[in-house]
Structures are given as C-alpha cells and as structure tokens.
Amino acid sequence: MDLTIALAGNGVHTNPHIQFMVSVMISDLLISEFGEFKSVISELFDQCKNNFSGNPADYIPELASKPRENWGLSVCTVQG
C-alpha cells in the first residue's frame, strides 16, 4: 500500500497521520488485542481507585485545590 503524497516541487512526503489511520483500519497496532488490553487497564484502575496514600502535588495549585478522590489514568504507547 502506497502511503506517500507527492508535494509540488518538494519531492515525496509520507504522512504519519495517514500511516496511523491505515494501521488502525487494518488492526496493525502495537496493542493488537485492544479489548483485552482495555479490560486489564480497567481492572488495574479498579484495584487502585481507593488508594489515597501520598499527597496531592501541592506545588501545582490546580491539583492542590482538588479532592484526593479525583484522579485518573493515562496510557500512551510509542504509537501515540
């Protein structure tokens, strides 16, 4: 599959957004079993959601003023 775009006078450019979307459509991602991955992450979240040890980052005013019960989880792969 050709993922290149010809640019006038500038040669050829491979668009990373197109590459990523094609990978999504053909299930060629680093996390190929995303449903299972999501289940594991959800289970980890449930296991940790009632852990209130430690202190909020008081050097960040936006965080210091929020209840300890408010927290989230973020996951990023090398694909973004």
Secondary structure, DSSP 4 states (H G I P E B T S, - for coil): ---EEEETTTEEEE-HHHHHHHHHHTT-SSSS-HHHHHHHHHHHHHHHTT---S---TTSHHHHTS-TT--------TT-
